[in-house]
Amino acid sequence: MGSTFGHLFRVTTFGESHGGGVGAIIDGCPPQLELSEADIQTDLDRRKPGQSKIVTPRREDDRAQILSGVFEGKTLGTPIMVLVQNKDARSQDYSEMAAKFRPSHADATYQAKYGIRNWQGGGRSSARETIGRVASGAIAKKILRQAAGVEIIAYVRQVKDLIAPEIDANTVTLEQVESNILRCPDPVMAEKMIDFIDKIRRDGDSVGGIVECVARNVPVGLGDPVFDKLEAELAKAVMSLPASKGFEIGSGFDGVHLTGRDHNDEFYMDGDRLRTRTNRSGGIQGGISNGENIILRVAFKPTATILQEQKTVSVTGEETTLTGRGRHDPCVLPRAVPMVEAMVALVLCDRYLIQKAIAQ
C-alpha cells in the first residue's frame, strides 16, 4: 500500500484511525543521536486533535512511546519503533458509512482497489495516519539541525480567499507561527481567518487553503538530476499528505507571468560563497539545492466530510444521500503545518545522508 518512504532514511507508517494505535518504524537513523520521547512529543502536540475550536474535537493525548532503537537516551542505529495508542475512537459515528460512500473521500476507490475497506474513521486514509510521519519528521529535523543547522518552519499563508501577504519566509519564526491557533504568523489576518473558519464550522461545512514552508541553511548539493530532482522528491512527499491538491516551489505558477530576464536569479559572491540576488528558483536549481532558502507551498482542499446532506451512492449501487457525522476538522490547515514540516524534513534528511555517503 505504499506505506514506506525514503531511501537511506526509511520510514514505514502503520495503523488505522480506529484500530489499537498508529505509528512508524524508522530505519537508517544514525547511531548515537540523543533522542527521547519528548523530542517527538513536541510536534505530535502540534498535530493532535482537540487543540482549539477550529479543529476536530476528538480528544487524544497522542503520547509517543519509543519501543526500540534507543538505549540510554541514544539511538543505536537499529530500527526505531514509535507507537501512539488510540484512546478516543467512536466507531459508531461511522456506521452509516459502512453502506454509503462519502463524497470526495477514499471510500469508493479503496473498495474498488482492494474489495474491502475499513469504514471506521477511514482506516489508513484517515489523517490519523500522519502521526507516524510527524514522529519520524521530528527525528529527521533533529538530525538536520545538529548536523547542518537546518531549520524548517511551515505556516498558514492562505484560507480560501483570505491571504496573508506580509509574511517574510526568510525571517518568520516558530514563535510567530505558534502565537495563534491557526498557525498564521500574520496576527491581523489570522484573526480574520479564524473567524471565517469558525463560521464555516458552525454551518457544518469546511474550507481549504495554502501552507507555505521554508527550509533554511540547507547544504548545497542535495538532490540528484533527472528523476530524483529535489523538488520532485519534495512534491511527492507533501502531495502524499491527506487533502493535498497542489504544489509549487519558488515562483511557482506566478513565474509564468515573467520573462526569463525577469525570472532568472543572478549570481554574486558573498565572500567565498556563491549566492543568488533573488530566489525565484526556491533554493533548488537543476534539481539540486543551491544553498538558498527552499520555499514551497502546498494547497489543501476543504475537508471531505461535512455535516450537511450530500448526494452519494451506496455500496450496492443505489443513489442515496449522506450527512456526515462524527468529529472532523472544518479546516485541515492548523494541523497540516507540522505535517508539511515533517515531510520536508524526511526528504532533506534522506538526501543529506545520501550526499554525505557520496562525499565520503
Salt bridges, closest charged atoms under 4 A:
ASP39 OD2 - LYS142 NZ 3.02
ASP43 OD1 - ARG46 NH1 3.13
ASP43 OD2 - LYS141 NZ 2.80
ASP45 OD1 - LYS48 NZ 3.92
GLU60 OE2 - ARG58 NH2 2.92
GLU60 OE1 - ARG128 NH2 3.65
ASP62 OD2 - ARG47 NH2 3.42
ASP62 OD1 - ARG128 NH2 2.69
ASP88 OD1 - ARG90 NE 3.84
ASP88 OD2 - ARG327 NH1 2.64
GLU96 OE2 - LYS100 NZ 2.82
GLU96 OE1 - ARG325 NH1 2.20
ASP107 OD1 - ARG102 NH2 2.81
GLU129 OE1 - ARG133 NE 2.99
GLU151 OE1 - ARG216 NH1 2.87
ASP161 OD2 - LYS160 NZ 3.32
GLU178 OE2 - ARG46 NE 2.89
GLU178 OE2 - ARG183 NE 2.75
ASP198 OD2 - LYS53 NZ 3.96
ASP198 OD1 - ARG201 NH2 2.69
ASP198 OD2 - ARG202 NE 3.49
ASP203 OD2 - LYS199 NZ 3.02
GLU212 OE1 - ARG157 NH2 2.58
GLU212 OE2 - ARG297 NH1 3.10
ASP224 OD2 - ARG351 NH1 2.68
GLU233 OE1 - HIS7 NE2 3.87
GLU233 OE1 - ARG351 NH2 3.48
GLU248 OE2 - ARG297 NE 2.64
ASP270 OD2 - ARG275 NH1 3.22
GLU292 OE2 - ARG275 NE 2.67
ASP329 OD2 - ARG335 NH1 2.64
GLU341 OE1 - ARG46 NH1 2.77
GLU341 OE1 - LYS141 NZ 2.86
